[in-house]
Amino acid sequence: PLMRTTLRLHLPSIQAVRAIYTALQSVEGIVQADVSRAGATIEHDGRVTAEHLRGAVESAGFAVLEVVEERRRLTVRQDRGPRTDEEA
């Protein structure tokens, strides 16, 4: 399952946004990254840690203000059909 990590940032310019986006491309396991002046939302395969992301942002010359990690779950719809003897 994919994981999502959100970084809260305070980037001064569009050039800073581009620098963060470029720095994140070096982190293995990232599937997609959306970066804005206020932060970045990163979808990854679970190998990416907060330390990896902080390191990438710091290598571009900026600081991470906050890291929020969440696991994305697939919503499974359960059929409410009749129960079998094995389920009772």
C-alpha positions as CSV (number, residue, x, y, z in Angstrom):
1,P,0.0,0.0,0.0
2,L,1.1,3.5,-0.7
3,M,2.0,5.9,2.1
4,R,1.5,9.6,2.1
5,T,3.8,12.0,3.9
6,T,3.1,15.7,4.1
7,L,5.8,18.2,4.8
8,R,5.0,21.7,6.1
9,L,7.4,24.2,4.6
10,H,7.8,27.9,4.2
11,L,9.4,28.5,0.9
12,P,10.2,32.1,-0.2
13,S,9.9,31.7,-4.0
14,I,8.9,29.5,-7.0
15,Q,12.7,28.8,-7.4
16,A,12.7,27.3,-3.9
17,V,9.7,25.1,-4.8
18,R,11.7,23.9,-7.9
19,A,14.7,23.2,-5.7
20,I,12.7,21.1,-3.3
21,Y,11.1,19.2,-6.1
22,T,14.5,18.5,-7.7
23,A,15.9,17.4,-4.3
24,L,13.0,15.0,-3.7
25,Q,13.7,13.3,-7.0
26,S,16.8,11.8,-5.5
27,V,14.9,10.0,-2.8
28,E,14.2,6.3,-3.7
29,G,10.7,5.1,-3.2
30,I,8.8,8.3,-4.0
31,V,6.0,7.7,-6.5
32,Q,4.7,11.3,-6.7
33,A,5.5,14.6,-5.1
34,D,3.4,17.8,-5.2
35,V,5.4,20.8,-3.9
36,S,4.1,24.3,-3.1
37,R,5.4,27.2,-1.2
38,A,3.5,26.0,1.9
39,G,4.6,22.4,1.8
40,A,4.9,19.1,-0.1
41,T,2.7,16.0,-0.3
42,I,4.7,12.9,-1.1
43,E,3.3,9.5,-2.1
44,H,5.8,6.7,-1.6
45,D,6.1,2.9,-1.3
46,G,6.9,3.0,2.4
47,R,10.7,2.9,2.2
48,V,10.9,6.7,2.6
49,T,11.4,8.0,6.2
50,A,11.0,11.5,7.6
51,E,14.8,11.6,7.9
52,H,15.2,10.9,4.2
53,L,12.7,13.8,3.4
54,R,14.3,16.2,5.9
55,G,17.7,15.4,4.4
56,A,16.6,16.1,0.9
57,V,14.9,19.4,1.9
58,E,18.0,20.5,3.9
59,S,20.3,19.6,1.0
60,A,18.4,22.2,-1.0
61,G,19.0,24.8,1.7
62,F,15.6,24.8,3.5
63,A,14.0,23.5,6.7
64,V,11.0,21.2,7.3
65,L,8.7,22.8,9.8
66,E,6.5,19.6,10.3
67,V,6.2,16.1,9.0
68,V,2.9,14.3,9.0
69,E,2.9,10.6,7.9
70,E,-0.3,8.7,7.0
71,R,-0.9,5.3,5.5
72,R,-3.4,5.3,2.7
73,R,-5.9,2.5,2.9
74,L,-8.0,0.9,0.2
75,T,-11.7,1.1,1.1
76,V,-13.1,-2.4,0.8
77,R,-16.8,-2.7,0.4
78,Q,-18.1,-5.8,2.1
79,D,-21.1,-7.7,0.7
80,R,-23.8,-8.1,3.3
81,G,-25.1,-11.3,1.8
82,P,-26.4,-14.3,3.7
83,R,-24.0,-15.9,6.2
84,T,-22.8,-19.4,5.7
85,D,-22.6,-22.1,8.4
86,E,-18.8,-21.5,8.6
87,E,-19.2,-17.8,9.5
88,A,-21.9,-18.4,12.2
